[in-house]
Amino acid sequence: MHGRRLATTEELIAVVSPGSEDVLDRLETIASAYDLSVSAVDVGTDIGHVYEEGTATLGLTIGGDGTFFEGIKTFAPRGVPVLGINTGTLSFLARVEPEDLEAALEEALRGRAAVDNRQQVRVETDGLEATGINEIMLEHAPPENPIDRKITRLDVFANDEYVGEFEGTGLAVSTPTGSTGISLSANGPIHYPVNNHSIQLVPLHTHQLGVRPVVMAPSTELRIYTEGPATLQVDGGRVHTAVNEDEEVLITGAETPAYVVRTSYDDHFFTAITKKLGWDVRSDEGRPLRADVPRIRPSRAQPNGTSRSGVPNVDAMTAGLDRTSFPTDFAIDDALEIAIEAAHSAGEPLRELHGQVESVGFKTDKANIITEADRQADRIITTAIRAEFPDHSLFSEESGHRASGTPYTWVIDPLDGTGNFAHGNPNYAISIGLVVSGTPTLGVVYVPETDELFAAVEGGTAWQNGRQIATTDRNRLPESMLLSGYDPDGSFLANFYQETRGVRRLGAAALNLCYLARGSADAVWEFDTYPWDVAAGLVIARAAGARITDARGNPFEFDLEMDTRKELLGSNGVLHPALQSHLDAAVVDSRE
């Protein structure tokens, strides 16, 4: 889940521990300023009676990590992101302090927080199915006589491969999130939990040499058999049961993740460990305590070529631009990053709703899904842009034109290829373009089903998922593949199909231009275009080397008016003369 999606939050649900009523009162006061309702439930109570499916919900826990665990148990199965407010003591997960509540919540509701995708772990045994975010522990059953031997023997198999016999206090199967608790106390490794998908098997107080922690993929199926009675606990005993001798316990990574909201008001992971475990707390010759080093938000550019949101490195994409061509009051890098984040965020609900389309039996219900898809995607994009650029104009196919009198207009199609979407076809896209003083200047097109992201800035190069793309260099029609948009009488198909290697129609104008840009086609024809169809694609195609004209070879003139038909002919450039000549001849023939 992308943090930008939090900007569309419609309701808050808080899981509250006893003694935290004053913080809940503050939360309700803050939420009222955003016109949001707050539903509060006691810790340990399911949210089913207040949660409404389909409503954009942000979950909060007010308490310590125990309350956070209970919140995860009820929020995670519903895909609800969770922000933990710490009113406990030793807390590694609920890390926003009450005094930072207002600022942290504002950051989340403006879509500026991050959302960690946390691995969970699932267990099945006789009479029990449960999921935890931290760990599952199998331990010896306490003997009736407290001086009797407190040892358990466990046989462990990983995907039917025998791992060995574990003799000792027991073992823990933990997630990266749980690696700072039981795992650390048992000399297991610490895992950095952010977007880390693994599970680890950690022996507890073993009575053998050579038993070591084992790290595995979350899809690994661990089958554990006890050689005597044992106890099973999930997340510190929030779910627990007795296990009989020779009973099978199946443990594997859960398919459903937990979404944990992180703001700049949280301590970073290693800072939290340092503070709360008392590591490196002494000053050496006047140096500041390591735990007192100010929090630093991660920079946009990362060494691995991705941004903090996991998108391609924006600095690399804008390197070499002649920035004197942009207004001095405008940062093109920030605009590109926001557009990419907004597109990724809007792609999530589209993928979710797209998966429902083919299972719907009634046309009216299917139309409702498509309408909801358009609405959700549009709201995510426009909310994200307004939060960062409140003075800019917005022009969206879904929500219309909101003028502001500035030279900056964002032109948005939240769902290009609606017909494809309605039939379960994956060829649909999100198109976000920025027009500066009438000129398309920035373009981002995202294809949710294939996770393809195309982007470019005027004067720069075109990119797809972090790599540069360019048009083909084919200059002969018989060697070329063409794409067609709306072709009402089939004339383009009739005139070019036999002259080329084929004419294809994808049903999404933004995709046509992007596939031209990356060389998947050599030319594209559109009988009629709307501003939101082409604003982003024009920038991307031109940056990749494409030539874009009208049917007569005149430069394509973009504008926000829709009162006249605007045809578009795009090519790799070198093919354009052959296209134009054949198109002119076809027009003459049709007149005769």
Secondary structure, DSSP 8 states (H G I E B T S, - for coil): --GGGGGG--EEEEEE-TT-HHHHHHHHHHHHHTT-EEEEEETT--STTT--TTS-EEEEEEESHHHHHHHHHHHGGGT--EEEEE-SSS-SS--B-GGGHHHHHHHHHTT-SEEEEE--EEEEETTEEEEESSEEEEEE---SSTTS---EEEEEEETTEEEEEEEEEEEEEE-SGGGGTHHHHTT------TT---EEEEEEEESSTT---EEE-TT--EEEEESS-EEEEETTTTEEEEE-TT-EEEEEE-SS-EEEEE-TTS--HHHHHHHHHTTT-S-STT---GGGS------S--TTSB-TTSSB-HHHHTTT--GGGS-TT--HHHHHHHHHHHHHHHHHHHHHHHHHHTT--SHHHHHHHHHHHHHHHHHHHHHHHHHH-TTSEEEETTTEEE--SSSEEEEEEEEE-HHHHHTT-S--EEEEEEEETTEEEEEEEEETTTTEEEEEETTS-EEETTEEE-------GGG--EEE---TTSHHHHHHTTTSS-EE--S-HHHHHHHHHHTS-SEEEESS--HHHHHHHHHHHHHTT-EEE-TTS-B----S--SS---EEEE-STTHHHHHHHHHHHHHHHH-
